[in-house]
């Protein structure tokens, strides 16, 4: 477990400017997928995978280093997708114990087991 700063320029795809850009770029795909309107809630759905892949490609093709987006599990959780190669400035690191409550909760949410 650790903390680091990612170096680069990132797309905050939940930002209204990015939503408008993606709506325009992805219009044919949105029609094909039967999505009548593209808004922030569409970005927080589970899928379709084809849509999220195209969002990622649109950001990558503009030369940015990654994406910031809010979790579907709550807007208080920030997620970051970083494109390789990535430069991280390490701030802190520590071991995660197998009984860590956050780890156990993440395993439960995603129906995973640790061996």
C-alpha positions in Angstrom: 0.0 0.0 0.0 1.4 3.4 -0.8 1.0 6.9 -2.0 2.5 8.5 -5.0 2.1 11.4 -7.3 1.6 10.7 -11.0 3.4 13.1 -13.3 1.6 14.2 -16.4 -1.6 15.6 -17.8 -4.8 13.7 -17.0 -8.4 13.8 -18.3 -11.1 14.2 -15.6 -13.7 12.5 -17.7 -16.5 13.4 -15.3 -15.8 17.1 -15.9 -18.5 18.8 -18.0 -16.0 19.8 -20.7 -14.8 16.2 -21.1 -18.4 14.9 -21.1 -19.2 17.3 -23.9 -16.1 16.3 -25.8 -16.7 12.6 -25.4 -20.4 13.0 -26.4 -19.3 14.5 -29.7 -16.5 12.1 -30.4 -18.5 9.0 -29.4 -21.9 10.0 -30.9 -21.9 7.1 -33.5 -20.9 4.6 -30.9 -23.5 5.9 -28.4 -26.2 5.5 -31.0 -25.0 2.0 -31.8 -25.1 1.1 -28.1 -28.6 2.5 -27.6 -27.4 5.2 -25.2 -29.7 8.2 -25.8 -27.7 10.7 -23.8 -24.2 10.7 -22.6 -23.7 12.1 -19.1 -21.7 11.5 -16.0 -24.0 8.6 -14.9 -23.1 6.7 -18.1 -19.4 6.8 -17.1 -20.2 5.2 -13.7 -22.1 2.2 -15.1 -20.6 -1.2 -15.2 -20.4 -1.2 -19.0 -20.6 -1.8 -21.8 -16.9 -2.5 -22.1 -16.8 -1.2 -25.6 -17.8 2.2 -24.4 -15.2 2.4 -21.6 -12.5 1.2 -24.1 -13.5 4.0 -26.5 -13.4 6.6 -23.8 -9.9 5.5 -22.8 -8.8 5.5 -26.5 -10.2 9.0 -27.0 -8.1 10.3 -24.1 -5.0 8.3 -25.1 -5.2 9.6 -28.7 -5.0 13.2 -27.4 -1.6 12.5 -25.8 -2.7 12.6 -22.1 -1.1 10.4 -19.5 -4.3 8.9 -18.0 -7.8 9.3 -16.7 -9.3 10.4 -13.4 -12.8 9.2 -12.7 -15.2 8.6 -9.8 -16.1 5.2 -8.6 -19.5 3.7 -9.2 -19.2 2.6 -5.5 -19.4 6.2 -4.4 -18.3 9.7 -5.5 -15.9 9.9 -2.5 -13.7 7.2 -4.2 -11.3 8.6 -6.9 -10.0 6.2 -9.5 -7.0 6.8 -11.8 -6.1 4.9 -15.0 -2.5 5.6 -16.0 -1.2 5.0 -19.5 2.2 3.4 -19.9 4.9 4.5 -19.6 4.1 6.2 -16.3 6.3 8.2 -14.0 5.3 8.0 -10.3 7.0 10.0 -7.5 6.7 7.7 -4.5 5.6 9.4 -1.3 5.1 6.6 1.1 4.8 2.8 1.2 3.8 0.2 3.8 3.0 -3.5 4.0 -0.7 -4.6 3.8 -1.5 -7.1 6.4 -3.7 -10.0 5.4 -6.2 -9.0 8.1 -6.5 -5.4 7.0 -10.1 -4.4 7.1 -10.0 -2.4 3.8 -8.3 -5.3 2.0 -10.9 -7.7 3.3 -13.7 -5.4 2.3 -12.3 -5.0 -1.3 -12.0 -8.8 -1.5 -15.6 -9.1 -0.4 -16.9 -6.5 -2.9 -15.2 -8.2 -5.8 -15.9 -11.7 -4.6 -12.2 -12.5 -4.5 -10.1 -14.8 -2.3 -6.5 -14.5 -1.3 -4.3 -17.5 -1.4 
